Amino acid sequence: MPLSAKHDAEAYKVYSDKRIWEHRPQARHESVKETHQLIGRTQASWAAKDLGPWGVYMRDQPSEFIGVGGIELVDGRVWDLKYRFRPDKWGNGFATEVSEAALKAAKRMDPDTPITARITTNHPASARVLEKVGLRPVWEGRRIGTGDDPSEPDVRIYADRDLPEEILEFLKARP
Ligand SMILES: CC(C)(COP(=O)(O)OP(=O)(O)OC[C@H]1O[C@@H](n2cnc3c(N)ncnc32)[C@H](O)[C@@H]1OP(=O)(O)O)[C@@H](O)C(=O)NCCC(=O)NCCS
């Protein structure tokens, strides 16, 4: 179902879990307000395209929230694929399943907008998910503003097509 403020508390449990942020511990949420704000930012995508990230539940246990996944329109210019699931649910193909559903929806409704994703380069499981759903790496380097901070891993941008230079520059400039 569409991710919304009613997911704040359950999503915060995921976004505040240290295991979720093993590859970038400094990004862990320390208050539900951060999660609320993150979810709030995704609402523009729902408003613009009737598509955005989902709160994800088990098909056979519909009250069991397992995390956040899907695709978000960023700045009206690109789709950004994302997934963040409860650690006890990893390894079941859920990130791949949700990503495939999101790609299908975005391609159907808005085939001209590039589909992209960004991961830290120290995260092979996340890279594997993107490879499995057919995205390919288009750029790798420093996250803007991180300079040579050794606690900040490099990032890699993926896309479903060659990106126009201005779109790539826009993605490289996203914090
Ligand atoms: C990354 C994450 C979304 C993966 O979710 P998942 O539901 O376990 O993913 P899937 O089961 O669909 O696929 C994972 C793939 O990575 C592979 N994998 C897992 N750990 C791996 C590792 N250390 N090295 C290489 N591949 C790995 C799995 O074998 C699987 O590939 P396969 O189907 O070819 O065997 C999940 O671990 C997560 O939510 N992590 C925390 C949040 C996060 O890091 N999100 C990404 C932000 S960029």
The ligand as an ORCA input file, in Angstrom:
! r2SCAN-3c Opt
* xyz 0 1
  C      19.658     -5.059      0.674
  C      18.316     -5.680      1.021
  C      17.226     -4.728      0.571
  C      18.181     -7.003      0.307
  O      16.884     -7.505      0.561
  P      16.516     -9.040      0.298
  O      15.032     -9.133      0.349
  O      17.317     -9.897      1.197
  O      17.038     -9.185     -1.211
  P      16.782    -10.399     -2.208
  O      16.590    -11.640     -1.394
  O      15.737    -10.015     -3.178
  O      18.161    -10.462     -3.023
  C      19.403    -10.364     -2.360
  C      20.487    -10.887     -3.272
  O      21.760    -10.494     -2.742
  C      22.553    -11.642     -2.533
  N      23.422    -11.371     -1.400
  C      23.093    -11.307     -0.093
  N      24.187    -11.009      0.632
  C      25.207    -10.857     -0.241
  C      26.585    -10.532     -0.106
  N      27.135    -10.285      1.097
  N      27.340    -10.476     -1.232
  C      26.817    -10.701     -2.449
  N      25.496    -10.996     -2.644
  C      24.718    -11.082     -1.544
  C      21.565    -12.752     -2.295
  O      22.164    -14.017     -2.491
  C      20.514    -12.399     -3.353
  O      20.952    -12.716     -4.650
  P      20.520    -14.115     -5.393
  O      19.015    -14.089     -5.489
  O      21.199    -14.045     -6.712
  O      20.994    -15.230     -4.510
  C      18.163     -5.922      2.535
  O      19.296     -6.585      2.981
  C      17.980     -4.640      3.319
  O      16.869     -4.153      3.491
  N      19.100     -4.115      3.859
  C      19.103     -2.935      4.673
  C      18.682     -1.705      3.931
  C      19.543     -1.430      2.757
  O      20.747     -1.569      2.846
  N      18.926     -1.027      1.665
  C      19.613     -0.680      0.467
  C      20.009      0.734      0.506
  S      21.076      1.120     -0.859
*
